[in-house]
Structure formats: C-alpha cells, structure tokens
C-alpha cells in the first residue's frame, strides 16, 4: 500500500495529499510533486494517517516525483525572480485597465508552465481582459485568485499585539468560523481595536478558549443583572469567569464577592 504524505504546494497554497512514490520522506523536506498538469515544489507537512479524513482513507491528489536537488533550488530561485517581474507587470496592467483590485503576490509553478497571481478586491472583478493581456506577454497559463483579508494577512505575515508571529502565518491551516459571541462569552470589551487582528477581523485566538469560557459561563449572571444575595438585592458589576467569582454592588459602596461553583451535570439524573 502506497504511503501518503501531506505536502504544502508552492508558497501560499494549502497542503494536499500525495503518493510518496516509495520515497522515505521527513517533515520539512522539500519535494517536487506532479499535480494539475504541472510539476510543483512543495514542503512535506506530515505523513497522512488512514482515518484522519473523517473516517475515510485520504486520497492522493498527485504523486511525489523526487526530493529537491541542487539544480531544482536554482530553478526555484529563478522562478521567484520571474514571479516578481510578473507581479510588477500585472500591477502595471491593472492600473492601465483601471481595475478595482489590489495585487498581492505571484508564484510560478516549478516547471514555469503557469503563473498564479493573488489579489484582493471589495467585490467581483471582471479580469478577462487582464488575463488575455498577461497571456500574450508571458505565454503561459495565467491564474488569478481572489483571496480574503484573512488570507492576505496569512500571506503578508507580521506580528500581533501579543508580540508573537501571526497565528495564521505560523501554524493555522484552515480558518475557523469566528463571531462576536466569542468575545462576549469571555467578557472582553467589545472594542474593535481590542478584539480585531491586523486583518480587521476578529482575532483567531478568540476561538482557542471559547469552549472553556462557554462551559465556565454556565449559570453565571450577566453583567449589569440584578440578583439577590444574602446581603440584599444588588447589581453585578464584575465577573471573573475562570474563577467563577461574581462581584455584586448592593448599594452604599458595598461590594459583595460570591463564589459560584460549577455544577457537574453528570451528577444529575
């Protein structure tokens, strides 16, 4: 049975599953793969495990041809130079055609049979004339891919307010669904500048502890709610969700701290 490996194709595209072709491959090794009628350079992410794809055995999208050689490295560097030229030419043509799109990056396939150009735009863009113009110049397959602001941040890279490299540029493979509810569950201030990442969307790290906060929030009163305590009726002015502490203002400047242990639902029958 063929050994399958997850390989990140190119520099900006997601990983896909490939037949290892009998090669002994290690994580991080660079390889040349055959996919989509062209050969591409990729980096081995991990060996594919049967059953990891929702219980189904993973299917190969192509085959690993060989490990990268010294000659291949020269070809890869040459392609990077050509990609920069292609990006500059594309930017020039976009301005010439007055298209409402922002070019971000470009990459050639390893065999230089096609060039992929990435861009962002507010809406749909009719770039058919642009493709025709570029095809005449480069005489290769032209692919324009519109990406979102989160993908743009992943591609451009950078650092977050935490001081660490952006999660999307470091280890996140697929973007998960995010919502303002995640910030609310964690009792964070709903200030866009505080809960938004460099992409302008809600920070990906909001999802990391969301389920924990959701569970620990169970049974706690809302901020500002009026509740009855031993000292009288008061208003909730602060919450420590992780410690399940509720701070209640009962009036006259008196604040009562209440500990509300989490009930174990498994004990209920």
N, C-alpha and C positions, 0 to 999 in steps of 0.2 A: 504494500500500500504506500502511495506517494506521501512524502512529508510535506505539509503545507506551512507556509510562513506568511505573517502579516508584514507587508512592506509598504512604507510610505513612498509614494511615487512622486518624483520631482521634488521641488522645494516647498510648494504651497498647497499641494493636493492631499486629500485624506489617504489613509492606508487601505490597501486591498489585499486579498488573499491570493497567494501564488504557489504553484507547484515548485518545490525546491529543486527538482531535476536531479535528485540524488546527491546534491552538494551538502556538505557539512557547514551550516551557516550559524553565525552567532549574532546576538543582538548588537546593533550598531554598525554591523558590516555593510558596506556599500556594494550594491549589485546592479547588474544590467538585466532588465526584465523585458519580456515580449508582451505587449498589451495594445489593444485598439489599433492594430495595423502599423505599429511603430515600436521601436525599442526605446526604453526609458531608463534613466538612472533612478535608483531608489535606495532606501536605507531599511535594513531589517529591524522591525519593531519587536517581534516576538514570534515564537512558533505557535501556529494555530492549534487549538485543542479541540478535539471532537466533542460536540455537545455544547460548545460555548456560544453558538449562534442560536439561542432559543431552543436548544434541544436537538437541532438539526446539525448534521455534519457540515462544516464550511465548504463552500465550492470555490474552486480556483478561478480567478479572473484572467490568469495568464501563467507564464512559466518563467522561472529564473534561468537566464541563459548562462551567466557566469559571474564571478566576482569581478569587481572593478580592477583593472590593470593600470600600469603607469601610463600607457597610451590612452586609456579611457579618461584618466584625470586631465590630460592635456586637451582632449576633446571637450570635456565638461567645462573647463576654463574658457575655451574658445567659444562655446555656446553662450556662456554668461556675457561675454563681450558682445556677441551678436544680439542677445536679448536686450541689452542696454540700448543699442542702436535702434532696434525695433520699437522699443518703448518711446524713444525720442521722436522717431518718425511718426508714430501713432499719435502722440501728443500734438505734433505739428498738423497732422491731417484733421484731428478733432477740432482744432481751432479754425482751420481753413473751412471746414464744413459747418462750423458753428453748432456743434452738438453739445447738448447739456449732459455731459458725462465727465468724470474725473478719472484719468488713467492712474493706476497704482503701480503695476508691475508687469513683467513679461518673463516668460521662460520658454526655451526651445526644448523639444523632445531630444533625447540623446542622439538620434540619427538625423536631427535637423530637418525632419520631414514635415514638421508643423510647429507653429508658434502660438502659445496661449497668452492672451492679453487680458488682464484683470482690471475691472473698473467699478466705480460706484456711481449711482445716479439716483435722483429722487423718485423717478418713475420709469416706465418703459421707454426705451430709446430705439429708434429705427436706425440701425447702424449698417444696413445693407450696402449702401454706397461706400461706407468706410472700408468694409471688408473687400469690396471689389478693388478699391484703390490700393489697399495693402497687398492684395494677392498679385497685382500687376508688378509691384515693387519687389516683393520677396520671393514670389513664385513657389510658395509652399502653402500648406493648409493653414488657414487662419481661423482661430477660435477666440471669440470674445466672451468672457464670463463676467456677468454682473454679480457682485458679492455685496453682502450687507455690512453694516457698520461694525458688527462684532467680528466678522471675518476680516475686515480691514485692520482692526486692532491686532488680531492674531498675526496678520501678515507683516504689518509695520513694526510690531513689537514695542516694548517700552517697560516702564516700571509704574507700579501702583502707589497709592498713598502709604501703603504698608512698607514700602521700601524694597519689596521683592519684585522679581520679574513678573509680568502679567501672566496669570494662570493660563489664559488662552494661548499664549505664545510658548508656554513651558510644557504643560502636560495635558491640558484638556483636549480630547479628541473630538467630541461632539458637544454642541451647545445644548444645555437642558432648558426647559421652559422656566422662565422667571416671572414673578409677579410682585406687585406692591404688597401683597398679602404677606410675603416672607419678611419684609421689614416690619410690618405691623405685629406679626407674631413674636418678633424679637424685641418689641418695644423700642425700636430705633426712631429717631426723629425723621419725619417724612420730608426731609430737605433734599432736593435733587442733588445738590452739590456734595452731600454726605453719603448718599446711598448709590450714586451713579459712578460707573467706571469711566475710563478715558474714552470709551466708545460712545458715552452718553446714555447707555442702557444701565439697568440695574446690575450691580456688581455680581459676577458669577459666584463669589464666595458666600452670597446670601443663601445659596442652596445647601451649603455644606452642613449647617447645623439646624436647618429649618425643621426637620422631623423631630429633633431633640426638643427644640423650643415648643413645637406644636404639642408634644406629649406633656411637657412640664407646665404648659399653659392651661392644661385641662383642669377646670374647676376654679381657676383664679378669677377674681372680679376684674372688670375693665378699669382703665384709668379714668378717674372722674366719677366713678359709680358711687352711689350712696349705699352703704352697707351698715348692718347692725353689729356692734361689738359689745363686749362686756362693759365698757366704759360709756356706752351710749351710741347713738347713730352718728356716723361720720362719712367723710368723703375720701376716696382712695386718691392719694397724691403721688405715690411712687410704688414701683414693683421691682423686686429682684427675682426674676423668673427662675434663674438657675438654683437659687436657694429657697425659692417659693416663699419669699417674705413679702408681706403686704403692709404698706405704711398708710395709716388712716388718720386724717385730721378730724378730731372730734370737737373742735372749736376751742376758743380761748388760747390758741397757740399750742395746744396739747396734741402730740402725735403719738399714736399707738402703733407698735410693731407687732404683727401677727404672723406666726409660722403656720403655714397650711400644708401639712404632709400630703404627698401624692398618694391617692388611694390605689390599691392594687386591684385592678379589675378581675384578675384571675381568682381572687378570693371570693368574688361574688358569684353566687349560683342562683 
